Amino acid sequence: MSMIERATTGFLLWRVTMKFRAGVDRVLADLGLTHAQYSLLASLRGMTGGSDARPSQRELADHTGLEPIFVSKLARALEQAGLLTRATSGRDSRAVELALTPQGVETVGIAVERVQGLHQELLAPIGGPGGANDRHLADTLRTLLGAPPATAGTIAEQESPRQVGSRDMTTPAELPPLTGQDLGEAEGAVHGLLETLVAGTEVNADEYVVLRVLTLRPPMTLPELLAFLTSQRQLRRDEEQVDAMLRRLDSAGLLTGLDGAGPVRVTARGEDLHAAVFASVRRISGQVFGGLDPAELAAAKRVLAEVTQRALRLRTELAAA
């Protein structure tokens, strides 16, 4: 049985979302946009709907689920790129309001069309956007986010795309029942929860994942571990960054074996830390998934696994093109 086949729903959700984010980074690379920057620009376009409204950074953070400090960092970079403006609010001197520049409007329009195409490709194996599997998975994800299921009828029949906020992040004309934005919001919530759980420990969320990999997988030498972790797109780290992360864990006394003499292993102190965090993860997971229909969770898991495999195949094909 492969790692994907025995993975938890939360892990599959994370993997699928990271594959989608990597795809967005790829199709928007020539526009100079990352997935995070695109998310901010598209959400800003959706919130304003072509009006003169100027949402604050805090409002945009609440809307996207991103941390306010991260939104501030993204906004500064996009301002320097000439895609948006930042100005002190006339309503509240403590608030900073955002607006797209003409260049920003043009750029995000191109970006939305490209992401829409990527979204169509990723959901093709489950019947494409709007199919029964898509709708079912979308409702399950909305339940995880504490939102009600979608009502009958298409978004195009109910409201214009300019009225649906962050929905504009994936489709400029009609919102499929499940989008990369749905996956991104759910993954962001899950990852943010993990970051909260590890806050105050000696590791961050990614470092905890490294400890978990070393705990669950067969022993690996340093080169093998570097190759494996670098291949995990959800970590979004190159080999140099992964090596630095491993060195930090080694310096903290949580790993051993980085000298190349044998496999890399978690120390006793690292095992204790991993066990403590994992206990919290299990407890919180029970609260996140508790009460949900097991059949719906099983269906969501199957769909996420299929989308993950499709994304992997597409990435290989695009890289070879």
Secondary structure, DSSP 8 states (H G I E B T S, - for coil): --TTTT--HHHHHHHHHHHHHHHHHHHTGGGT--HHHHHHHHHHHHHHTTSS---BHHHHHHHHT--HHHHHHHHHHHHHTTSEEEEE-SS-TT-EEEEE-HHHHHHHHHHHHHHHHHHHHHHGGGT-TTSHHHHHHHHHHHHHTT-----SS-HHHH--GGGSGGGGGT-SS---SS-HHHHHHHHHHHHHHHHHHHTTSSS-HHHHHHHHHHHHS--B-HHHHHHHHHH-GGG---HHHHHHHHHHHHHTTSEE-TTSSS-BEE-HHHHHHHHHHHHHHHHHHHHHHTTS-HHHHHHHHHHHHHHHHHHHHHHHHHHH-
